[in-house]
Amino acid sequence: VQLQASGGGLVQAGGSLRLSCAASGRSFRSHTAAWFRQTPGKEREFVAAIDMSGRSTDYADSVKGRFTISRDNAKNTLFLQMNSLKSEDTAIYYCAAQSYGLGNRARTSYGYWGKGTQVTVSS
């Protein structure tokens, strides 16, 4: 699976952004997909994941209630709707995929990664 994230940018605190991740190659619909983020000097952290069908999701506590992960398997695309953005959401966001189910948030579980997209939230 090849992944390419887009949609990042500069937004004021309280604003919204929608990230997209276009997938190609091996069947995207047979993979669990996720978003991670990373800031300088810190490890890449889990943000949200969605199962193959799109019916089950998992969120980090820090984004629960503000971010929504979704997917369109017909279009091989993963999304992350980010609302009520805070300065601490500033990071490079990466999309990822793995062929196992939800429940494992470790980045080492994900074998497919896209290049990141920068999200900057100004306070």
N, C-alpha and C positions, 0 to 999 in steps of 0.2 A: 504494500500500500504506500503510495506517495501522497504526501499531504502538503498543503500550502495555505497558511493562515493569512488573513487580510482583515482590514477594517479598523486597525488601531488609529490612534490620533491623540490630539490634545483636546481636553474637555474640562470645563469647570466643575468643581465639587458640586454634587447634587445632580449633575447631568447624566446622560446616558450614551452608551455606545453599543453597537452590535458587531461582534466579531464573526467572521465566517472562516471555514476551513474546507477547501475543495480537495476531494480525494480522488485518486485515480489508481489504476493497477488492479491488484487482486481485490476481490469483492469486499467493498467497504461495509456492506450490510452484514457481513459475518464477523465483524469486529466490534468490541466495546470501544467507545471513543471518549476522550477526555480533554480537558483543558488544564494546563499547569501554568505557573507564572514564576518569574525569577527576577530578583533585584540584585544589583552588584554586591558581591561579598556574601550572598546568601545562597542556600541550596534551592533548587527548583522545587516548588511546593504545589501540591494538589489543589485544584480549584473545584472542579466538577467533573462528573462522568455520567455516561448514559449507556444503557445496554443496547444490544444489537437491534432490538425491536423498536426502541425509543420509548418504551412504556415505563421503564424504571430508571431513576436517577439517584445521584449521590452528590452531596455538596459539602464543602468545607464549612465549618461553623462561621467563619469570617465573612462568607458571602451568602449564606442561606437567607432567603427572603428578599435578596436584592438582585441576584443573578439567576438566569434561567438557561439551562442547556437544552438543546433540541437538535434533531437531525432530520434530514430529508433523504431517505435512502434512494428514492427515485432519481434524485439529483446528485447523489454522492456528496452531500454537504453537511457539515456540522456547524452549529451556531452557538454563540454565547451572547445572550442579551444581558447587558450590564446596566442596571439602574441605580440611582442614588449613590453615585460613585463618590469615593472618598480619596483623599490624597494617598492613603496607604494602599490603595489599589494600583498605584503607579508601578509598572513592571513591564517586562517583556512577556507576552503571552504566547504559549506554545500549544498546538493541538497534537494529540497523540492517539495511537490506536493499539489494541492488543486483542488477541484471539480468545481470551478467557472472559469470564463473566465479571460482573460488578463485585465489589467488596475488597479489592486489593488496591489501595491508593498509592502504593510505592511506585516511584517513577521507574524503577528497575523492572517492573512488570510490563512496561510498555516498550514494545520493540520497534514501533514506527513513530517517527517524529517529523513535524514540519518545521520550517524556519519560523522564528518568532515574529510577532508584530508588536510594536511598542505602543503602550497605553500610558499616557501622562495625564494625571488629574491635578489641576492647579487649585490651590485653596484660596 
